[in-house]
Structures are given as C-alpha cells and as structure tokens.
Amino acid sequence: MGWFGRLLGEKHDEALPLYTAVVQRARAEHWYRDGQVPDTVDGRFDMIAAVLALVMLRMESEPSGGEPAARLAERFVDDMDGQLRELGIGDIIVGKHIGRMMSMLGGRLGAYRDGLAAGDLDAPLVRNLYRGDPPAPAALAHVRTALTDFLAALAGVPLSTLLAGELP
C-alpha cells in the first residue's frame, strides 16, 4: 500500500496474498480439463471454495491459524461481493447471495473435513464440486488425487509462508 492509501486510512489486507494464490490455484486449467469441473460461474466458485476449504483446514491445524483463517474468509466474502456486483446483481440481493455463499463455504469445510477423516472424498466432491452430477471416474480421481496431494503438501508449509501467498 502506498503512502496515499495510508494517509486516507486504508488498511492493508493481510489475507490478499494468500487469497490471490488460492484463486490462482483454483483457476488452473487441469481442474476444468482433466477434472471436468464445469468451467462456469458456479464451477469456478465451487473450485475456489474447494481449494479455500483445504487451505482453511490446514490453518485450523495450528493454534494461531484461527484469526488468519477468519481474515481469509472475509477476503472471500469481499471478492464474492465484487463478483456478484460485476454480474449486475443489485445491492438488495447481494447480501442474500453472500449469506448463501458463506453457508456453502461452511458446508464444504465440514464435508471435506469429514470426507478426509473418513478417507473418502468422492461423495463430498460429487455433491459440492459437481453439484450432484458425477463426472467420469477418471475425472473424479484426478480431482481427488490433486486435492489430497495439495492438502498433504500444505501440511509442511509454515503458516507465515502461506500468509505470504506461497502455496506448494
């Protein structure tokens, strides 16, 4: 942030580097090509939510991760608010959409947490990433493997590195 922003009282968005990295990871072509995630507004939202949920689950694993995870969720809300407005959704309706999106993110966090604990991500992925319409088995296997590999790699990354936007 520049001196002019500080003069106007703008706050530095500490979650922005990590959130930017999450979105960039979620927009990788392989999800949509090899994983058959629908390359639509809903599909992109679902993929961002999946990657974001795994990053937040990783952050939950540390006592000091709760507050940065909350800031990351706030950054997600701010981004989704802007995206909805770009799509032409008016002020009155945006709040309802944001509330629904936050509920969806919370649901995904729980579903992915439970699926990982049970050793079976397929059902949560079909329900949350493919909206109940199962893709080809190879596509589902691609997404499952890529997400579980990503989560495993996240485990070895210090929280400070994650907050700097450096994903494995």
N, C-alpha and C positions, 0 to 999 in steps of 0.2 A: 504494500500500500504506500502511496506517495505522501509527501508532506501535505498536499492539499486535502487529501482524504482525512488525514489525522486532524488537520485544522477544523474540518467540518464534523469531527467526532465519529467518523466511520470506524467500525470495529473490524479487526482482522478476523476473517473466517478461518479458524484453525482447522476445520474439517474439510475445507475445499480441496487441498491436495489429495487427500485420501478419496474423497467422493469422486473427484475427476478421474482418478485411477480406476475406481470401481466401474464407472460408466464406460470408460475406455475398454476395460476388460470385458464388460457385458456386450459391447458392440463388436467384438471380434467376429470376423466372418464365419469361423468354423461352427459357432453355435447355430447359425441360421442355415448354413450349407450342410454340414455333416450331422448336426444335431436336429435338423428340421424344426427348430424353433420358428414359429411364424414371424416373418420379418414385417410386422405390422406395429402399430402404436401399442396395442395390447401385448404383443410378443416381446417388444423391446422393454416395456415396463416389467413384464414377468422376468426377463433375463436380468435386468438391473436389480430387481428385488431378490433374485436367487443369489447373485454374487454378493450383494449388500448383506443379505442374511448370513452368509458364510463368514464374511468379514466381521460382522457384529457378534456372531457366535465365538469367533476367535477372541475378540476383545473381551467378551464376557468371562473368558477363562482367567483373566487377571483381575486382582482386586482393584487396580487403578483403571481398569478398562471401562467401567460403567459410565463415567462422565463423558469421555470422548465418544463412546458409542451413542450416547444421547445427542451429542452435537452432530454426529454423523446422520442420525435420524432427522434432526432438524434441517440439515442441509438437503436431505432427500425431499422433505416437505417443501422447502423453498424452491427447489428445482421443479418439482411436480406442479407447484402453483404456477410458475412461469410457463411451463409447457402447456398447461391447460389454457392459460390466457392466450398463448400463441395460437392455439387451436380455435380460439374465438369463444371460449366458454366465459360467460359473464360473471361478475362479482357475486351475485346472489347464489349461483350454483357451484362456484369454485370450492367454497367451504365444505359443501356436502361431498364433493368428489375427493377432496383432500382427506376428510374423515374416513371415507371408504378405503382410500389408498393406504392410510396408516393402519387400518384394521386388516387389510390384505397383507401388509408387510408383517404385522404381528402374527397373523395366522401362518404365514410362511416360515417365520422364525420358529414357531412351535412345531410345525410339521417337519421341517428339515432337522430340527434338534431331535425330535422323536424318531424320525427315519434313520438318522445317523446312529442313534443309540441302539436301535433295533437291527442295524446292519442292512437296511433295505430302504433305499431312496426312491425306488421305482414308483410306488404309489403316490408319494408326495410330489414327485416330478410330474407325473401324468396329470394329477389334479391341479397343480399350481402353475406349471410351466406350459403345459399343453392344453389346459382348461378342460381336462377330462377326455380329450381325443387322443388316444395313444398313437405315437409315431411308429415307424418301423423299428423293430427290435434293435437294429444296429445304431439307429439314431439315438434311441434312449440310452443304449450302452455308452455311446460317445459322450453324451452329456453327463451321465452318472460318473463315468471314469474321470472326465475332465474336472468336474466339481469336487469329487473326493480327492483327487490329486492336488487340486488347488488348496483345499482345506488342510491337507497334510503338509503342504509347503508353507502355509500360513503359520502353522504351529511353531516353526523355527524362526520366525521373524519377530524381532523385538517390537514392542508397541510403538516406540519412538520412530522406528523405521516405517511402520505402517502409517503413522500420522503424517509422515513426510511425503506420503503418496507413493511409496516404493513397495509394490506388490511383487511377490515371487513369480 
